[in-house]
């Protein structure tokens, strides 16, 4: 049973560019959450997708956007990259069960470096 | 609003000694509480979780944590440290309704001294 997978593993971009990160949830999961983990910090919640819609959003600017596909996989897009966007981006999947939160399983992350 | 505070960004213990990592939470609603471990260049792995059943929660790799409402604490312990326990540990809190977001602490780096 494959766990949460993310691609790419590493990415280097230049300021002002746009980036797309991808996530495939654990088999049977229908909810995907994205987190940003800056160096030496705890993960910060970006947003969560369920039934192809953004259900919750953290304190991140509109430059951060996402999408969930019918197969539950998800993309995180960041426009107009800033140096401060350099971080490990973590995807977590869970199963929505009668509206109750399920345990979140994390992928290995995508390391984004903005130069 | 919910938050967690992890006391001590770095903790060092000798191999075989007790591990104690501290976490205090703040929540306006009954919380779910979690401990995650992160090894270098890897994602997060769930160690254990409190979801309002038993207040003493046992997790993987010999770790356990006790939920103390009166102290708003959820400290992580392990009786005997092993070299393989060296990692970053994160305490997290969420609400109980719907697929709530996780709010993490700043982490505690655990070093094991041979």
gemmi code that builds the backbone of each chain (N, CA, C; Angstrom):
import gemmi

chains = {
    "A": [
        ("UNK", (0.854, -1.187, 0.000), (0.000, 0.000, 0.000), (0.893, 1.242, 0.000)),
        ("UNK", (0.841, 1.995, -1.103), (1.684, 3.174, -1.204), (1.176, 4.225, -0.246)),
        ("UNK", (2.117, 4.905, 0.378), (1.760, 6.007, 1.240), (1.585, 7.267, 0.416)),
        ("UNK", (1.730, 8.399, 1.073), (1.633, 9.688, 0.395), (2.915, 9.920, -0.415)),
        ("UNK", (2.738, 10.262, -1.671), (3.907, 10.539, -2.501), (3.861, 11.981, -2.979)),
        ("UNK", (5.047, 12.572, -3.133), (5.158, 13.945, -3.582), (6.227, 14.050, -4.655)),
        ("UNK", (6.009, 14.969, -5.584), (7.010, 15.219, -6.621), (7.025, 16.695, -6.967)),
        ("UNK", (8.205, 17.219, -7.343), (9.499, 16.556, -7.294), (10.043, 16.513, -5.867)),
        ("UNK", (11.198, 15.902, -5.698), (11.827, 15.838, -4.386), (12.489, 17.166, -4.049)),
        ("UNK", (13.183, 17.700, -5.028), (13.869, 18.977, -4.869), (13.572, 19.851, -6.082)),
        ("UNK", (13.624, 21.167, -5.843), (13.329, 22.104, -6.913), (14.065, 23.409, -6.638)),
        ("UNK", (14.694, 23.954, -7.657), (15.343, 25.256, -7.530), (14.710, 26.203, -8.534)),
        ("UNK", (14.230, 27.352, -8.029), (13.578, 28.342, -8.868), (14.184, 29.721, -8.600)),
        ("UNK", (13.924, 30.637, -9.512), (14.389, 32.017, -9.392), (13.243, 32.894, -8.926)),
        ("UNK", (13.575, 33.948, -8.201), (12.562, 34.900, -7.760), (11.669, 35.345, -8.923)),
        ("UNK", (10.360, 35.420, -8.645), (9.427, 35.855, -9.666), (8.830, 34.722, -10.490)),
        ("UNK", (9.471, 33.559, -10.450), (8.954, 32.433, -11.220), (7.752, 31.802, -10.508)),
        ("UNK", (7.150, 30.844, -11.208), (6.016, 30.107, -10.676), (6.415, 28.651, -10.516)),
        ("UNK", (5.802, 27.961, -9.537), (6.145, 26.567, -9.307), (4.876, 25.763, -9.021)),
        ("UNK", (4.890, 24.497, -9.424), (3.789, 23.577, -9.143), (4.336, 22.331, -8.463)),
        ("UNK", (3.787, 22.017, -7.322), (4.168, 20.817, -6.577), (2.993, 19.846, -6.597)),
        ("UNK", (3.306, 18.557, -6.592), (2.269, 17.552, -6.738), (2.245, 16.563, -5.584)),
        ("UNK", (1.052, 16.040, -5.327), (0.865, 15.126, -4.204), (-0.166, 14.060, -4.563)),
        ("UNK", (0.185, 12.818, -4.286), (-0.782, 11.728, -4.412), (-1.083, 11.187, -3.023)),
        ("UNK", (-2.345, 11.162, -2.620), (-2.667, 10.745, -1.252), (-2.530, 9.242, -1.052)),
        ("UNK", (-2.511, 8.860, 0.186), (-2.521, 7.445, 0.553), (-3.800, 6.817, 0.002)),
        ("UNK", (-3.694, 5.570, -0.433), (-4.843, 4.869, -0.991), (-6.020, 4.893, -0.020)),
        ("UNK", (-7.204, 5.289, -0.536), (-8.401, 5.338, 0.295), (-8.663, 6.677, 0.949)),
        ("UNK", (-7.708, 7.583, 0.885), (-7.883, 8.914, 1.479), (-8.489, 9.875, 0.478)),
        ("UNK", (-9.294, 10.834, 0.990), (-9.996, 11.758, 0.111), (-9.702, 13.223, 0.393)),
        ("UNK", (-8.889, 13.486, 1.406), (-8.606, 14.858, 1.830), (-7.106, 15.104, 1.796)),
        ("UNK", (-6.724, 16.239, 1.251), (-5.302, 16.590, 1.154), (-5.071, 17.946, 1.795)),
        ("UNK", (-4.060, 18.008, 2.645), (-3.657, 19.262, 3.280), (-2.217, 19.562, 2.894)),
        ("UNK", (-1.906, 20.853, 2.780), (-0.538, 21.283, 2.450), (0.020, 22.118, 3.591)),
        ("UNK", (1.296, 21.902, 3.892), (1.993, 22.631, 4.944), (3.324, 23.138, 4.409)),
        ("UNK", (3.748, 24.284, 4.925), (5.070, 24.840, 4.615), (5.923, 24.756, 5.862)),
        ("UNK", (7.112, 24.181, 5.737), (8.032, 24.088, 6.859), (9.329, 24.816, 6.522)),
        ("UNK", (9.482, 26.009, 7.079), (10.731, 26.745, 6.898), (11.811, 26.094, 7.753)),
        ("UNK", (13.058, 26.360, 7.405), (14.190, 25.739, 8.093), (14.153, 26.058, 9.585)),
        ("UNK", (14.208, 25.016, 10.409), (14.230, 25.200, 11.854), (12.889, 25.535, 12.482)),
        ("UNK", (11.820, 25.422, 11.708), (10.474, 25.759, 12.210), (9.548, 24.560, 12.126)),
        ("UNK", (8.408, 24.668, 12.795), (7.374, 23.661, 12.638), (6.571, 23.923, 11.382)),
        ("UNK", (5.892, 22.914, 10.853), (5.062, 23.106, 9.669), (3.937, 24.103, 9.923)),
        ("UNK", (3.646, 24.901, 8.886), (2.555, 25.873, 8.930), (1.502, 25.458, 7.903)),
        ("UNK", (0.247, 25.454, 8.326), (-0.857, 25.039, 7.473), (-1.096, 26.048, 6.359)),
        ("UNK", (-1.163, 25.545, 5.107), (-1.437, 26.430, 3.964), (-2.912, 26.355, 3.609)),
        ("UNK", (-3.364, 25.172, 3.211), (-4.777, 24.944, 2.928), (-5.087, 23.465, 2.856)),
        ("UNK", (-6.388, 23.177, 2.791), (-6.871, 21.800, 2.755), (-7.911, 21.658, 1.649)),
        ("UNK", (-7.863, 20.553, 0.919), (-8.810, 20.288, -0.156), (-9.608, 19.021, 0.135)),
        ("UNK", (-10.904, 19.133, -0.128), (-11.811, 17.997, 0.021), (-12.886, 18.142, -1.045)),
        ("UNK", (-13.208, 17.071, -1.724), (-14.191, 17.082, -2.808), (-13.878, 18.179, -3.813)),
        ("UNK", (-12.597, 18.305, -4.118), (-12.095, 19.219, -5.153), (-12.284, 20.696, -4.817)),
        ("UNK", (-12.571, 20.988, -3.540), (-12.732, 22.379, -3.140), (-11.821, 22.702, -1.950)),
        ("UNK", (-11.387, 23.931, -1.875), (-10.596, 24.388, -0.740), (-11.537, 24.536, 0.456)),
        ("UNK", (-11.271, 23.784, 1.496), (-12.176, 23.779, 2.641), (-11.679, 24.672, 3.775)),
        ("UNK", (-10.375, 24.729, 3.959), (-9.794, 25.591, 4.982), (-8.554, 26.238, 4.403)),
        ("UNK", (-8.213, 27.404, 4.918), (-7.018, 28.079, 4.455), (-6.307, 28.717, 5.627)),
        ("UNK", (-5.006, 28.623, 5.643), (-4.194, 29.270, 6.655), (-3.851, 30.682, 6.235)),
        ("UNK", (-2.944, 31.289, 6.954), (-2.585, 32.683, 6.730), (-1.501, 32.804, 5.659)),
        ("UNK", (-1.850, 32.484, 4.443), (-0.933, 32.574, 3.311), (-1.565, 33.451, 2.228)),
        ("UNK", (-0.730, 34.200, 1.501), (-1.272, 35.102, 0.475), (-1.858, 34.333, -0.708)),
        ("UNK", (-2.563, 35.095, -1.550), (-3.224, 34.500, -2.711), (-2.240, 33.942, -3.735)),
        ("UNK", (-0.960, 34.270, -3.572), (0.048, 33.683, -4.482), (0.079, 32.150, -4.350)),
        ("UNK", (-0.411, 31.692, -3.227), (-0.478, 30.247, -2.981), (-1.885, 29.777, -3.375)),
        ("UNK", (-1.937, 28.854, -4.310), (-3.219, 28.316, -4.736), (-3.077, 26.819, -4.930)),
        ("UNK", (-4.214, 26.154, -5.024), (-4.151, 24.712, -5.147), (-5.279, 24.155, -5.970)),
        ("UNK", (-5.223, 22.860, -6.091), (-6.251, 22.169, -6.859), (-6.295, 20.731, -6.391)),
        ("UNK", (-7.495, 20.163, -6.407), (-7.624, 18.731, -6.155), (-8.351, 18.104, -7.331)),
        ("UNK", (-7.875, 16.989, -7.782), (-8.426, 16.311, -8.947), (-9.415, 15.223, -8.513)),
        ("UNK", (-10.218, 14.735, -9.477), (-11.211, 13.699, -9.123), (-10.598, 12.453, -8.486)),
        ("UNK", (-9.337, 12.161, -8.790), (-8.694, 10.980, -8.170), (-8.080, 11.325, -6.812)),
        ("UNK", (-8.396, 12.503, -6.284), (-7.971, 13.003, -4.969), (-6.537, 13.525, -4.929)),
        ("UNK", (-5.776, 13.370, -5.992), (-4.444, 13.947, -5.985), (-4.565, 15.469, -5.980)),
        ("UNK", (-3.464, 16.132, -5.680), (-3.536, 17.580, -5.497), (-2.282, 18.265, -6.002)),
        ("UNK", (-2.424, 19.521, -6.338), (-1.297, 20.377, -6.726), (-1.292, 21.618, -5.844)),
        ("UNK", (-0.086, 22.084, -5.568), (0.117, 23.365, -4.901), (0.859, 24.258, -5.887)),
        ("UNK", (0.315, 25.426, -6.161), (0.946, 26.388, -7.061), (1.360, 27.626, -6.271)),
        ("UNK", (2.557, 28.096, -6.544), (3.012, 29.337, -5.937), (3.480, 30.254, -7.062)),
        ("UNK", (2.883, 31.447, -7.137), (3.255, 32.425, -8.160), (4.192, 33.476, -7.581)),
        ("UNK", (4.887, 34.169, -8.479), (5.751, 35.294, -8.079), (6.604, 34.933, -6.875)),
        ("UNK", (7.401, 33.910, -7.021), (8.189, 33.371, -5.915), (9.079, 34.428, -5.268)),
        ("UNK", (9.131, 34.359, -3.937), (9.998, 35.205, -3.126), (11.057, 34.327, -2.464)),
        ("UNK", (12.150, 34.964, -2.050), (13.187, 34.202, -1.364), (12.623, 33.499, -0.131)),
        ("UNK", (11.683, 34.157, 0.528), (11.077, 33.615, 1.745), (10.195, 32.410, 1.510)),
        ("UNK", (9.937, 32.075, 0.258), (9.148, 30.873, -0.040), (10.001, 29.610, 0.006)),
        ("UNK", (11.289, 29.779, 0.156), (12.179, 28.616, 0.267), (11.824, 27.830, 1.523)),
        ("UNK", (11.504, 26.570, 1.351), (11.021, 25.758, 2.474), (10.821, 24.325, 2.011)),
        ("UNK", (10.495, 23.476, 2.981), (10.035, 22.124, 2.685), (8.514, 22.160, 2.653)),
        ("UNK", (7.941, 21.720, 1.549), (6.488, 21.712, 1.416), (5.983, 20.290, 1.622)),
        ("UNK", (5.146, 20.144, 2.617), (4.646, 18.833, 3.011), (3.184, 18.676, 2.628)),
        ("UNK", (2.872, 17.526, 2.102), (1.500, 17.163, 1.793), (1.062, 16.110, 2.802)),
        ("UNK", (-0.167, 16.198, 3.272), (-0.714, 15.201, 4.192), (-2.082, 14.776, 3.689)),
        ("UNK", (-2.365, 13.491, 3.777), (-3.688, 13.031, 3.367), (-4.413, 12.397, 4.539)),
        ("UNK", (-5.733, 12.398, 4.459), (-6.566, 11.828, 5.510), (-7.899, 11.423, 4.900)),
        ("UNK", (-8.695, 10.724, 5.707), (-10.010, 10.283, 5.246), (-11.079, 11.030, 6.029)),
        ("UNK", (-11.954, 11.690, 5.320), (-13.067, 12.375, 5.948), (-14.149, 11.357, 6.259)),
        ("UNK", (-14.476, 11.196, 7.542), (-15.422, 10.160, 7.965), (-16.569, 10.817, 8.708)),
        ("UNK", (-17.715, 10.920, 8.053), (-18.895, 11.554, 8.639), (-18.567, 12.923, 9.236)),
        ("UNK", (-17.731, 13.663, 8.523), (-17.398, 15.009, 8.968), (-16.335, 15.070, 10.046)),
        ("UNK", (-15.894, 13.923, 10.521), (-14.868, 13.928, 11.564), (-13.480, 13.797, 10.950)),
        ("UNK", (-12.553, 14.478, 11.564), (-11.180, 14.461, 11.068), (-10.527, 13.113, 11.226)),
        ("UNK", (-9.750, 12.747, 10.251), (-8.994, 11.522, 10.338), (-7.525, 11.823, 10.539)),
        ("UNK", (-6.782, 10.801, 10.876), (-5.347, 10.934, 11.080), (-4.688, 11.376, 9.787)),
        ("UNK", (-3.796, 12.340, 9.880), (-3.105, 12.845, 8.700), (-1.788, 12.109, 8.515)),
        ("UNK", (-1.585, 11.596, 7.316), (-0.351, 10.916, 6.941), (0.444, 11.851, 6.029)),
        ("UNK", (1.718, 12.029, 6.354), (2.545, 12.980, 5.629), (3.422, 12.296, 4.585)),
        ("UNK", (3.632, 13.010, 3.495), (4.586, 12.592, 2.493), (5.986, 13.062, 2.867)),
        ("UNK", (6.981, 12.717, 2.042), (8.368, 13.074, 2.340), (8.693, 14.542, 2.088)),
        ("UNK", (7.817, 15.233, 1.376), (8.034, 16.654, 1.153), (8.763, 16.977, -0.140)),
        ("UNK", (8.603, 18.226, -0.567), (9.358, 18.790, -1.686), (10.175, 19.953, -1.150)),
        ("UNK", (11.482, 19.887, -1.359), (12.365, 20.962, -0.906), (12.448, 22.001, -2.014)),
        ("UNK", (11.909, 23.205, -1.769), (11.940, 24.295, -2.752), (12.988, 25.316, -2.329)),
        ("UNK", (13.876, 25.627, -3.230), (14.877, 26.666, -3.003), (14.646, 27.765, -4.018)),
        ("UNK", (14.490, 28.992, -3.528), (14.299, 30.145, -4.410), (15.569, 31.002, -4.351)),
        ("UNK", (16.150, 31.251, -5.516), (17.401, 32.027, -5.550), (17.186, 33.380, -6.214)),
    ],
    "B": [
        ("UNK", (-8.943, 29.887, 18.806), (-7.579, 29.731, 18.312), (-6.869, 28.661, 19.134)),
        ("UNK", (-5.987, 27.952, 18.467), (-5.242, 26.891, 19.132), (-3.751, 27.101, 18.927)),
        ("UNK", (-2.972, 26.699, 19.912), (-1.526, 26.789, 19.790), (-0.869, 25.767, 20.706)),
        ("UNK", (0.371, 25.454, 20.418), (1.172, 24.608, 21.300), (2.519, 25.270, 21.518)),
        ("UNK", (3.063, 25.054, 22.691), (4.382, 25.571, 23.041), (5.256, 24.403, 23.461)),
        ("UNK", (6.377, 24.246, 22.777), (7.317, 23.198, 23.137), (8.467, 23.845, 23.896)),
        ("UNK", (8.657, 23.407, 25.116), (9.695, 23.976, 25.967), (11.008, 23.257, 25.718)),
        ("UNK", (11.990, 24.024, 25.263), (13.295, 23.440, 24.967), (13.419, 23.105, 23.505)),
        ("UNK", (14.183, 23.896, 22.767), (14.371, 23.619, 21.345), (15.381, 22.492, 21.135)),
        ("UNK", (16.246, 22.270, 22.134), (17.218, 21.191, 22.065), (17.236, 20.456, 23.389)),
        ("UNK", (17.185, 19.132, 23.322), (17.284, 18.288, 24.512), (18.316, 17.197, 24.233)),
        ("UNK", (19.233, 17.009, 25.191), (20.234, 15.947, 25.071), (20.093, 14.992, 26.242)),
        ("UNK", (20.081, 13.707, 25.953), (20.020, 12.696, 27.004), (21.018, 11.592, 26.666)),
        ("UNK", (21.457, 10.906, 27.684), (22.369, 9.785, 27.481), (21.585, 8.554, 27.035)),
        ("UNK", (22.239, 7.714, 26.259), (21.611, 6.462, 25.843), (21.209, 5.671, 27.077)),
        ("UNK", (19.956, 5.210, 27.115), (19.439, 4.472, 28.257), (18.737, 5.322, 29.291)),
        ("UNK", (18.861, 6.628, 29.185), (18.228, 7.540, 30.133), (16.793, 7.857, 29.710)),
        ("UNK", (16.057, 8.454, 30.660), (14.672, 8.860, 30.388), (14.634, 10.018, 29.391)),
        ("UNK", (13.706, 9.931, 28.438), (13.452, 11.030, 27.518), (12.176, 11.734, 27.977)),
        ("UNK", (12.243, 13.068, 28.107), (11.069, 13.863, 28.442), (11.059, 15.095, 27.554)),
        ("UNK", (10.073, 15.177, 26.676), (9.910, 16.332, 25.805), (8.591, 17.006, 26.182)),
        ("UNK", (8.663, 18.320, 26.411), (7.518, 19.029, 26.980), (6.676, 19.746, 25.930)),
        ("UNK", (5.363, 19.699, 26.142), (4.423, 20.374, 25.253), (3.251, 20.883, 26.075)),
        ("UNK", (2.962, 22.167, 25.952), (1.768, 22.747, 26.548), (0.873, 23.291, 25.439)),
        ("UNK", (-0.417, 23.167, 25.600), (-1.339, 23.571, 24.546), (-2.282, 24.651, 25.056)),
        ("UNK", (-2.842, 25.344, 24.099), (-3.888, 26.310, 24.361), (-4.985, 26.072, 23.334)),
        ("UNK", (-6.208, 25.886, 23.813), (-7.299, 25.612, 22.897), (-8.614, 26.068, 23.518)),
        ("UNK", (-9.454, 26.699, 22.711), (-10.762, 27.164, 23.185), (-11.814, 26.058, 23.099)),
        ("UNK", (-11.451, 24.947, 22.467), (-12.347, 23.798, 22.356), (-11.564, 22.558, 22.776)),
        ("UNK", (-12.279, 21.474, 23.160), (-11.552, 20.245, 23.502), (-10.658, 19.822, 22.350)),
        ("UNK", (-9.384, 19.626, 22.624), (-8.445, 19.381, 21.524), (-8.183, 17.914, 21.236)),
        ("UNK", (-7.680, 17.690, 20.031), (-6.942, 16.477, 19.736), (-5.468, 16.875, 19.791)),
        ("UNK", (-4.620, 16.022, 20.332), (-3.195, 16.324, 20.451), (-2.365, 15.212, 19.831)),
        ("UNK", (-1.250, 15.602, 19.254), (-0.417, 14.666, 18.508), (1.061, 14.927, 18.798)),
        ("UNK", (1.846, 13.869, 18.685), (3.296, 13.988, 18.613), (3.748, 13.335, 17.309)),
        ("UNK", (4.566, 14.107, 16.566), (5.157, 13.617, 15.329), (6.674, 13.621, 15.468)),
        ("UNK", (7.339, 12.729, 14.738), (8.798, 12.699, 14.687), (9.239, 12.926, 13.239)),
        ("UNK", (10.332, 13.658, 13.092), (10.877, 13.925, 11.756), (12.363, 13.618, 11.750)),
        ("UNK", (12.754, 12.648, 10.950), (14.169, 12.327, 10.775), (14.721, 13.207, 9.663)),
        ("UNK", (16.026, 13.419, 9.631), (16.623, 14.328, 8.645), (16.180, 14.033, 7.223)),
        ("UNK", (15.775, 15.095, 6.534), (15.390, 15.029, 5.127), (14.200, 14.085, 4.882)),
        ("UNK", (13.331, 13.976, 5.864), (12.150, 13.136, 5.706), (10.897, 13.903, 6.124)),
        ("UNK", (9.743, 13.329, 5.832), (8.482, 13.910, 6.274), (8.211, 13.582, 7.728)),
        ("UNK", (6.988, 13.783, 8.138), (6.594, 13.584, 9.534), (5.948, 12.216, 9.713)),
        ("UNK", (6.293, 11.572, 10.825), (5.697, 10.287, 11.165), (4.963, 10.424, 12.493)),
        ("UNK", (3.714, 9.952, 12.531), (2.927, 10.058, 13.751), (3.445, 9.077, 14.799)),
        ("UNK", (3.766, 9.602, 15.995), (4.177, 8.763, 17.124), (2.982, 8.306, 17.932)),
        ("UNK", (2.086, 9.260, 18.240), (0.912, 8.943, 19.031), (-0.065, 10.104, 18.958)),
        ("UNK", (-1.316, 9.823, 19.416), (-2.341, 10.860, 19.372), (-3.300, 10.688, 20.545)),
        ("UNK", (-3.809, 11.800, 21.029), (-4.825, 11.831, 22.071), (-6.120, 12.326, 21.443)),
        ("UNK", (-7.187, 11.509, 21.562), (-8.470, 11.901, 20.979), (-9.597, 11.703, 21.974)),
        ("UNK", (-9.334, 11.915, 23.255), (-10.308, 11.946, 24.338), (-10.667, 10.587, 24.909)),
        ("UNK", (-9.961, 9.552, 24.554), (-10.171, 8.264, 25.206), (-9.265, 8.253, 26.449)),
        ("UNK", (-8.386, 7.297, 26.584), (-7.504, 7.237, 27.741), (-6.566, 8.440, 27.763)),
        ("UNK", (-6.303, 8.974, 28.946), (-5.423, 10.133, 29.048), (-3.953, 9.753, 28.897)),
        ("UNK", (-3.612, 8.488, 29.158), (-2.253, 8.006, 28.914), (-2.253, 7.280, 27.575)),
        ("UNK", (-1.502, 7.821, 26.652), (-1.507, 7.306, 25.293), (-0.179, 6.633, 24.984)),
        ("UNK", (-0.238, 5.448, 24.476), (0.989, 4.742, 24.084), (1.139, 4.798, 22.573)),
        ("UNK", (2.381, 5.031, 22.143), (2.635, 5.142, 20.720), (3.664, 4.139, 20.241)),
        ("UNK", (4.243, 4.451, 19.101), (5.230, 3.557, 18.529), (6.599, 3.786, 19.143)),
        ("UNK", (7.482, 2.816, 18.956), (8.883, 2.931, 19.385), (9.044, 3.158, 20.885)),
        ("UNK", (8.063, 2.739, 21.702), (8.185, 2.830, 23.145), (7.831, 4.178, 23.746)),
        ("UNK", (7.346, 5.113, 22.946), (6.963, 6.434, 23.441), (5.557, 6.418, 24.012)),
        ("UNK", (5.314, 7.294, 24.976), (3.981, 7.513, 25.500), (3.834, 8.960, 25.929)),
        ("UNK", (2.587, 9.405, 26.073), (2.316, 10.778, 26.486), (1.063, 10.777, 27.352)),
        ("UNK", (1.023, 11.713, 28.286), (-0.119, 11.822, 29.180), (-0.798, 13.166, 29.007)),
        ("UNK", (-2.095, 13.142, 28.754), (-2.891, 14.359, 28.635), (-3.307, 14.801, 30.034)),
        ("UNK", (-2.902, 16.024, 30.409), (-3.275, 16.579, 31.709), (-4.000, 17.887, 31.470)),
        ("UNK", (-5.321, 17.827, 31.593), (-6.142, 19.002, 31.308), (-5.851, 20.121, 32.293)),
        ("UNK", (-5.659, 19.783, 33.566), (-5.438, 20.808, 34.590), (-4.151, 21.585, 34.342)),
        ("UNK", (-3.185, 20.942, 33.697), (-1.901, 21.590, 33.411), (-1.783, 21.987, 31.937)),
        ("UNK", (-2.808, 21.723, 31.154), (-2.802, 21.937, 29.687), (-1.493, 21.425, 29.089)),
        ("UNK", (-1.143, 20.198, 29.470), (0.118, 19.635, 28.995), (-0.084, 18.297, 28.304)),
        ("UNK", (0.871, 17.950, 27.490), (0.862, 16.671, 26.768), (2.326, 16.299, 26.524)),
        ("UNK", (3.030, 16.006, 27.577), (4.472, 15.720, 27.497), (4.742, 14.316, 26.976)),
        ("UNK", (5.802, 14.201, 26.207), (6.197, 12.923, 25.588), (7.332, 12.296, 26.396)),
        ("UNK", (7.229, 11.014, 26.693), (8.263, 10.331, 27.459), (8.614, 8.987, 26.843)),
        ("UNK", (9.837, 8.552, 27.159), (10.294, 7.221, 26.816), (11.250, 6.797, 27.926)),
        ("UNK", (11.060, 5.621, 28.517), (11.851, 5.236, 29.688), (13.353, 5.128, 29.420)),
        ("UNK", (13.716, 4.659, 28.237), (15.126, 4.393, 27.963), (15.456, 4.819, 26.536)),
        ("UNK", (16.287, 5.847, 26.400), (16.617, 6.391, 25.084), (17.521, 5.456, 24.296)),
        ("UNK", (17.282, 5.424, 23.002), (18.102, 4.655, 22.072), (18.694, 5.603, 21.048)),
        ("UNK", (19.841, 5.236, 20.526), (20.507, 6.104, 19.548), (19.587, 6.455, 18.387)),
        ("UNK", (18.737, 5.513, 18.009), (17.851, 5.736, 16.868), (16.737, 6.749, 17.158)),
        ("UNK", (16.614, 7.195, 18.416), (15.594, 8.194, 18.762), (16.023, 9.614, 18.408)),
        ("UNK", (17.267, 9.795, 18.020), (17.753, 11.127, 17.656), (16.986, 11.638, 16.443)),
        ("UNK", (16.277, 12.744, 16.621), (15.416, 13.291, 15.567), (14.810, 14.594, 16.065)),
        ("UNK", (13.950, 15.201, 15.233), (13.179, 16.385, 15.613), (11.778, 15.920, 15.975)),
        ("UNK", (11.250, 16.429, 17.083), (9.931, 16.025, 17.552), (9.015, 17.240, 17.592)),
        ("UNK", (7.807, 17.052, 17.056), (6.828, 18.130, 16.988), (5.545, 17.741, 17.707)),
        ("UNK", (5.068, 18.640, 18.549), (3.762, 18.512, 19.168), (2.776, 19.302, 18.308)),
        ("UNK", (1.550, 18.788, 18.168), (0.560, 19.473, 17.338), (-0.820, 19.348, 17.976)),
        ("UNK", (-1.674, 20.322, 17.669), (-3.034, 20.348, 18.193), (-4.009, 20.562, 17.043)),
        ("UNK", (-5.192, 19.991, 17.159), (-6.256, 20.286, 16.209), (-7.583, 20.287, 16.954)),
        ("UNK", (-8.604, 20.811, 16.312), (-9.938, 20.728, 16.857), (-10.518, 19.358, 16.597)),
        ("UNK", (-11.740, 19.152, 17.027), (-12.332, 17.817, 16.968), (-13.402, 17.662, 15.900)),
        ("UNK", (-13.706, 18.723, 15.184), (-14.834, 18.618, 14.276), (-14.393, 18.874, 12.846)),
        ("UNK", (-14.714, 17.954, 11.991), (-14.293, 18.071, 10.606), (-12.827, 17.726, 10.475)),
        ("UNK", (-12.299, 17.875, 9.330), (-10.884, 17.596, 9.093), (-10.086, 18.825, 9.467)),
        ("UNK", (-9.829, 18.967, 10.764), (-9.202, 20.172, 11.267), (-7.739, 20.253, 10.888)),
        ("UNK", (-7.263, 21.480, 10.674), (-5.854, 21.673, 10.405), (-5.044, 21.374, 11.659)),
        ("UNK", (-3.802, 20.984, 11.453), (-2.867, 20.771, 12.555), (-2.085, 22.055, 12.791)),
        ("UNK", (-1.985, 22.451, 14.053), (-1.145, 23.584, 14.431), (0.034, 23.016, 15.207)),
        ("UNK", (1.241, 23.233, 14.691), (2.445, 22.628, 15.247), (3.208, 23.577, 16.154)),
        ("UNK", (3.952, 22.985, 17.081), (4.942, 23.727, 17.828), (6.197, 23.907, 17.000)),
        ("UNK", (7.184, 24.555, 17.585), (8.411, 24.863, 16.854), (9.407, 23.712, 16.849)),
        ("UNK", (9.095, 22.654, 17.578), (9.920, 21.458, 17.535), (10.987, 21.407, 18.613)),
        ("UNK", (11.380, 20.185, 18.947), (12.478, 19.927, 19.884), (13.424, 18.928, 19.236)),
        ("UNK", (14.672, 19.325, 19.124), (15.673, 18.424, 18.561), (16.261, 17.577, 19.679)),
        ("UNK", (16.099, 16.275, 19.568), (16.589, 15.334, 20.572), (17.915, 14.744, 20.128)),
        ("UNK", (18.924, 14.902, 20.961), (20.251, 14.322, 20.726), (20.497, 13.246, 21.757)),
        ("UNK", (21.001, 12.103, 21.325), (21.303, 10.998, 22.233), (22.821, 10.905, 22.378)),
        ("UNK", (23.284, 10.943, 23.612), (24.721, 10.889, 23.906), (25.115, 9.441, 24.170)),
        ("UNK", (26.115, 8.922, 23.426), (26.484, 7.502, 23.600), (27.048, 7.233, 24.998)),
    ],
}
model = gemmi.Model(1)
for chain_id, residues in chains.items():
    chain = gemmi.Chain(chain_id)
    for i, (resn, *xyz) in enumerate(residues, 1):
        res = gemmi.Residue()
        res.name, res.seqid = resn, gemmi.SeqId(i, " ")
        for name, pos in zip(("N", "CA", "C"), xyz):
            atom = gemmi.Atom()
            atom.name, atom.element = name, gemmi.Element(name[0])
            atom.pos, atom.b_iso = gemmi.Position(*pos), 0.0
            res.add_atom(atom)
        chain.add_residue(res)
    model.add_chain(chain)
structure = gemmi.Structure()
structure.add_model(model)
structure.setup_entities()
